[in-house]
Amino acid sequence: MALPLNVLTALGRIVAPERVLTSLEDIIPYSFDGTAALQQMPGCVVFARKADQVAEILKLGNETKTAVVTRGSGTGLSGGSLPSEDCIVLCTVKMDKILELDRANLTMTVETGVTTLQVADADTAAGLFYTTDPGSMKISTIGGKVAENSGGLRGLKYGVTRNYVMGLEVALPSGQLMWTGNKCVKDVAGYSLKDLFVGSEGTLGVITKILLRLIPKPAAKKTMVATFSRMDHAADSVSAIIAARIIPCTLEFLDRTTIHCVEDYAKIGLPLDCEALLLMETDGHPAVVAEEAAQMEQICRKCGCLEVRVAKDDVEAARLSNARRSAFSALARVAPTTILEDATVPRSELARMIRFVEEIARKYKLRIGTFGHMGDGNLHPTFLTDERNKEEMHRVEEAFKEIFDEAIRLGGTITGEHGVGLAKKSFLPKFAGDAQMEVMRQLRHVLDPNGILNPGKMFDAAGKCER
Ligand SMILES: Cc1cc2nc3c(=O)[nH]c(=O)nc-3n(C[C@H](O)[C@H](O)[C@H](O)COP(=O)(O)OP(=O)(O)OC[C@H]3O[C@@H](n4cnc5c(N)ncnc54)[C@H](O)[C@@H]3O)c2cc1C
């Protein structure tokens, strides 16, 4: 069943007819996101330019019981912006204005479709710093980032997206636009509703504007790479660095498979004769940076590293960071299907979890490249597979189940930063338990009684809207 003509005509009236795409060749690019092996055609794709258009679209969806799936740049890795059948895909990329840089309060107000890089560049130009930097920062939208509560390479020291959201404007299915939060550093008036929408994955409302917290740009930075002949030596170094009370801004690792794929792809000059590589970055006051860098180098040597290389200038530092940022794209070149996960454990359990992933790869005879935010305990075991091989895909699914079970058993979580979406919704009840699941369902029902927002994501109940 296609979208009824009256819905398409009303959408055209709200945003202009040329901003409503319906032909197959136009909507195919919006039928999947960054998640492997998932595709579904929407009923149409609509580009909103303003918050009040978003509110009107939601009101229309609610009145006609038409599903609305919000989409930023579609780089999500849990199927969050995957369309449901005959839904309206509400694309936010045209809402791309930086509205205000408030130097007195160190805040920036942006529309939801601004990219992470646009924010980072504007802040750098003003001597300020927006800290969260996902590997996808060149294209991911700030709205998508808030909706996923994304992390990035600097999460260890600076935290995740949530820590830098001071306020939000949100459109609700009722057609209302609501502001929550403000520029006050302290505010305890009522429930912190903005926090409810951070990480809500498009299931509670559509974020239209975001008030971001900025910090002063660190005066100095040092970037280093350490190589190891054994993965557990790298994991031990991470634990020892944290135990020495050093919190570097970046502590990322790549395993052998990933190092080779990245080098093949980006030709950065990474050392290839090692099992693991740690990318370490410390920033702050120049004296502290120099001391921390020296300490980290010493710790890595004590833990048996092969070599520590210090980037000699900003250009080399950027090259090394980009090596890590390109890990997913590099792995994606070597197999038809790349399935990337983000099981996360307390840092103390990291070495155990890495060994477990290696065992699972052997047990199920699968090729896995692992990289990730080692300092945060956030791993990205990446299966290099082929979705056309049903038998192998079955083994991949079984392997994932074991990895998630083990993460939960070790006190970890099924997703550290990519969200639940479709890909992990079957694991959420076991992780969250009955009471949490029930509260989440009730919250959703209050805000979206007809279940029009991103139905079928995160959980099923109250998710299906029937016309
Ligand atoms: C190469 C690569 C590297 C990546 N690196 C990282 C990383 O380091 N860290 C990390 O955390 N993630 C990473 N990701 C995942 C992804 O980029 C992030 O989740 C990103 O924040 C998603 O932004 P987006 O604009 O693409 O959102 P989309 O994929 O379009 O949407 C993501 C979810 O948010 C919802 N949504 C989008 N916009 C809104 C809105 N305005 N209001 C309400 N809901 C909305 C969607 O419905 C969907 O559920 C990476 C992805 C790729 C492909």
The ligand as an ORCA input file, in Angstrom:
! r2SCAN-3c Opt
* xyz 0 1
  C      32.366      5.704      8.987
  C      31.509      5.883     10.222
  C      32.124      6.211     11.416
  C      31.341      6.379     12.581
  N      31.972      6.712     13.746
  C      31.251      6.855     14.876
  C      31.898      7.171     16.118
  O      33.115      7.308     16.197
  N      31.108      7.306     17.210
  C      29.749      7.163     17.148
  O      29.088      7.286     18.193
  N      29.114      6.874     15.988
  C      29.819      6.721     14.855
  N      29.182      6.414     13.679
  C      27.703      6.272     13.656
  C      26.937      7.536     13.179
  O      27.748      8.321     12.349
  C      26.430      8.369     14.346
  O      25.438      7.671     15.041
  C      25.860      9.732     13.901
  O      25.696     10.559     15.004
  C      24.560      9.632     13.153
  O      24.279     10.890     12.554
  P      23.367     10.982     11.248
  O      23.131     12.410     10.952
  O      23.964     10.202     10.134
  O      22.037     10.283     11.791
  P      21.096      9.222     11.073
  O      21.842      7.968     10.790
  O      20.385      9.848      9.951
  O      20.057      8.944     12.251
  C      20.432      8.267     13.410
  C      19.226      8.120     14.342
  O      18.851      9.385     14.846
  C      17.510      9.698     14.474
  N      17.520     11.121     14.142
  C      18.295     11.746     13.216
  N      18.075     13.062     13.253
  C      17.155     13.284     14.211
  C      16.501     14.447     14.715
  N      16.754     15.660     14.218
  N      15.595     14.296     15.710
  C      15.301     13.075     16.214
  N      15.879     11.943     15.768
  C      16.794     12.052     14.776
  C      17.170      8.776     13.329
  O      15.781      8.514     13.266
  C      17.979      7.552     13.691
  O      17.287      6.793     14.642
  C      29.938      6.220     12.514
  C      29.327      5.889     11.288
  C      30.096      5.718     10.155
  C      29.402      5.376      8.865
*
